[in-house]
Amino acid sequence: MLASFKIFIVFAGIVILLSRKWNLGLVLMLASVSVGLLFAYPLPSVGRDMLLTAVAPLTLRLAIAVVLIMTLSELLRQTGSLKNLVEAIQDLVPNGRVVIASLPTLVGLLPMVGGAMFSAPMVDEVGKQLGVDQENKTFVNYWFRHIWEYISPVYPSTIVGAAILGLTLPQLVRATWPLTVMAVVGGILFGLKGIPLHTQGNKSAKTDRRSLRVLAESIWPILLVIALSLILPIDERARLIVGIVITITLFMVSRRIPLHNIGTTLRRRVPWKTVVVILGALIFREVLDNSGAVAAVSAELVNLHIPLAVVAFVVPFIAGLLTGLSVAAFSIGFPVVIPLVVAEGGLVEPQWAAWLMAGGFLGVMFSPLHLCLSLTRVYFKAEWGPIYRRIAPSALGVGVVATVILLLA
């Protein structure tokens, strides 16, 4: 149990530093040094791993992709596209349940910083019209915002998760799409059930045509990025980057956005600390592997005779629960359990990828440290109990689907 205890110490240090608002990337770099010290892995070797990881093609691809995604998100925000998107939905859809769920769902298509707070006022307004209580509004705003994170190729956490699992984004999406389907079903059953079917009255055909036009003008960049990242006839590793560059270029031309706006956005609006998180996650994975820590912990877990599936789910779940961050859940939890589940040739099979993703992300969704949950709860002045009574069965449904995927493989 010595190796497991050492890893527990490292995990505890990570949680303590994150609770003090340290950047996750820097925390993971410090954790990498700690792993080296605890597992007698020479510090020069740790430094070598850091340097080689920093210049590795995978790291550079992930960093460039995330910066481009954040740039596109900011351009959509600055031009009012997201605001127009949700307003068009409100105009077009007479069903109150669909409207209140679609607002966070549409905002959640892109990983906007503070996206939950962007949709919260709109959910609040629609919720008041429908007589929805504060806890249910909190759940709907929180849950439906995150349904894409199992499959979206533009989420940093999904990108990092796929990289650590050794899968391409299309491979990961093919493995995890049932989790998103079940997340939608859970949100409908435990968030929308009981909300009245609200109609907005008679609207003219002219109003509908205008709203459809606004919807098309607002949503096409998001749909184009996702489509190009999956179907471009080029190397899978370059699809996302090329797809975002094409989309940003077309969007700027269509909206007549000056080229110098990109420089301003990169300097002032892009959260560069996200790049540090990616670097820290990949360094931590590399040091855990090269130091022998992963092999030692994996051997101890096997010797405890705990069912493999339980270990593979619980470790990422705990990492997500303790940090409230998807990237942390994947980058901390996955490297520990991957050696236990890899098939011949060192590949993670699709059913295990879905199982690990479900464990890590559901831990995040339960975490009170998850900013989307804590900020939304404060905004709506909601009580914790009724919120968790909706999250728990919805998450259970996702867990059941992940179990079915694992058993049927």
Secondary structure, 3 states (H helix, E strand, C coil): CHHHHHHHHHHHHHHHHHHCCCCHHHHHHHHHHHHHHHCCCCHHHHHHHHHHHHCCHHHHHHHHHHHHHHHHHHHHHHCCHHHHHHHHHHHHCCCHHHHHHHHHHHHCCCCCCCHHHHHHHHHHHHHHHHCCCHHHHHHHHHHHHCHHHHCCCCCHHHHHHHHHHCCCHHHHHHHHHHHHHHHHHHHHHHHHCCCCCCCCCCCCHHHHHHHHHHHHHHHHHHHHHHHHHHHCCCCHHHHHHHHHHHHHHHHHHHHCCCCHHHHHHHHHCCCCHHHHHHHHHHHHHHHHHHCCHHHHHHHHHHHCCCCHHHHHHHHHHHHHHHHCCHHHHHHHHHHHHHHHHCCCCCCCCHHHHHHHHHHHHHHHHHCCCCHHHHHHHHHHCCCHHHHHHHHHHHHHHHHHHHHHHHHHC
